[in-house]
């Protein structure tokens, strides 16, 4: 059985193991750090060793609350965000210029934090707040591990990777996208997923969700735009909803701010169809059971979503978010589609007609869905949390020698 390995050098040293983690702005950047903190704490305590993690992030980011929930001391530093655009001149905005001024202050404060804590290692998982911390690790000569969640390395990590001791990637194709001088420092660990996600009970899902209109003779579609929802995804599904409900049960995580719109649409449906359509703003502890129940998932293609779909093994129709700059979600989606684990609707191709075409074909072909399940699982990294934690502990051990 694969497990977290505590290096002998740390066991022999017996002193507390200190780690600084930094990453934030979204759950995709924070969850890998949380996973490492939890796994490292359990493994070190099993050897009678004290673990002292510290989180450095933005006071306005979700990481502040997450660190508090995990019992990890949190330090806030100034951070700026680069708002990218296809037109370079558009990037010379007042907001970008204002935030650029925060970077030197953030780096200075991060250097002070690293010098004061003197961690055995620093883990950066992306987001703009991780850049000052990564630079501080380099200035203070602390071992630095950078973890990337997407196939295409994000801008923040592209900066911090230059001074990284070790680079952890989520997918094999990302290796080819690294500069040659960085590849020898890189390893593919995968991207950690939430604990228990593979342990869902499909039979228990309708009852736990209170889905009284669920029809067990029909396949089930799970629609999600992430924790906040996605208006584009909601509108595309809404446009084909009556025809879709003739063929499937639909669970729709619409996002808290858009839940009312989805519920209003549900009221316009024929009662029989409406009973098969369950809307929630957010899905909590029932998620493992819901994923076990789902036959097809309609979703965005962020790094966390891709990791979950492959580890759990779910056919999907992906609708990547295409922002003004960067194409991380497009690359993630194509990574699955090119291997046959997903169908993708990109840009002008993301229409109700194309969604219906792709989705209805999958719902009518159980054999094809079974093939996609096998392909997706073959691409997953179910031991990603352990692999990433082992890389981190190995770096910590370099200070124990």
URNOR-V902362 format. One record per helix or strand. SS is the DSSP state (helix for helix, strand for strand). FROM is the first residue (numbers start at 1). LEN is the number of residues. If there is no record, write none. Layout:
SS/FROM/LEN  SS/FROM/LEN
This chain:
helix/8/6  strand/17/6  helix/27/20  strand/51/7  helix/62/8  strand/73/4  helix/88/4  helix/94/24  strand/121/4  helix/129/11  strand/144/4  helix/155/9  strand/166/4  helix/173/5  helix/180/4  strand/186/3  helix/197/3  helix/202/8  strand/219/6  helix/231/15  strand/248/6  helix/256/12  helix/271/5  strand/277/4  helix/287/7  strand/296/4  helix/303/10  strand/315/4  helix/328/10  strand/342/3  helix/347/3  helix/352/12  helix/366/14  helix/384/14
